[in-house]
Amino acid sequence: MKVQWEGVMPAMTTAFTKDDKLDFKGFSHQLDAQLQAGVSGIILGGTLGEASTLTEEEKAELVRHAVAFVKGKVPVICNIAEQSTSAAIRAAQQAEEQGAQGLMLLPPMRYKATDEEVVHYFKAVARASSLPIMIYNNPVDYRIEVTLDMFETLLEQTNIQAVKESTRDISNIHKIKKRFGEGLRILCGVDTLALESLLMGAHGWVAGLVCAFPRETVAIYALARAGKIREALRIYQWFMPLLELDLSPQLVQHIKLAMEATGLGNENVRLPRMPLSGEQRKRVLALLEERLSKRPALPDYTAYLQEQHN
């Protein structure tokens, strides 16, 4: 399956049981909700997926389960976040063997590499895999920015095809499109800048709160791409206080609590993370109750999705 690098691609959470095992029944429920909403891809093993707490075998089980469940309806994309080039290559090759159809690739972890080192790292992983790759550009959280000059060199590798744009600089979308045209696909990686990014020409949205609100997220994308800006803005404005839950070190706990509130999951997390407590928990629950009481009716956005696929 060819990855189109467009539409809404949820950064999936990992479902756990109360005794800290992988919850495949809960994971299947989450996957089904995303497919029913009309997402265009599934991303596994990111921050929201608590990947740093998963064993290699657990990551493999999740990829295999997702691939089997979606049955080719959408591509399964595996996140690669490693400290060494050799580990990243191994992870990429294993993801391909397990059936993943694409990769989201972060720069080297826990080391502020030079531009030359970052380019060499990305190219080495790209050469070691036949899978299409989306580079995750998030200098705010990872202290490394992939510049336009770096992308110029990276695009020599034909399987480097897209960027998860998380610089928080909306004008960067204009700069990328001006320099590379359609040669570098752009997916917004910041929930609170999603509509703005789509209006600037981004091709898609790697989303977080979609885990709890899949239909609202896909509706915003579909309406924006169809030019139905007022309709998209109405949903986006309702959604914004919830989208801001993604901008926190406790984003996993926030989103899992939201998933429990919407019936799409539970708030089980893996240590060292712990479920929200005290005033923070009360605040998030109050926000969820208030927003859910005003949850907007959605237009039939599926026709717009179909038009964009044709």
Number of C-alpha atoms within 10 A of each C-alpha: 11 10 18 17 26 21 24 28 28 25 26 25 25 28 27 20 16 13 9 12 11 17 15 17 12 17 21 16 14 22 21 14 18 26 17 10 20 23 25 24 26 26 25 27 24 20 18 22 20 19 19 12 15 15 10 12 9 14 22 21 15 21 24 17 16 24 21 12 14 17 10 12 14 20 24 28 29 28 26 26 22 19 14 14 18 13 14 23 21 16 22 27 17 16 25 19 12 17 19 25 24 28 28 23 25 24 30 21 14 11 12 13 15 11 15 9 13 21 17 15 20 22 19 16 22 22 14 13 19 16 21 21 27 25 23 24 22 21 15 11 10 16 14 20 19 20 12 14 10 14 19 12 12 21 16 10 15 13 19 25 21 24 25 24 28 22 20 16 11 18 11 17 20 15 12 21 17 10 13 14 11 13 14 20 24 27 29 28 25 23 24 21 17 24 25 14 27 22 14 15 17 26 22 27 31 27 25 26 27 25 25 24 20 23 20 24 28 27 25 26 28 27 24 20 22 16 12 14 16 11 15 23 16 13 19 21 12 16 22 14 14 22 21 15 22 21 12 10 9 15 17 27 23 24 27 26 24 26 21 14 17 15 12 22 23 20 22 21 22 19 10 6 13 13 16 18 10 7 9 11 15 12 12 19 17 12 16 18 14 11 16 14 9 10 13 13 8 14 11 11 19 16 12 18 21 11 10 13 11 5
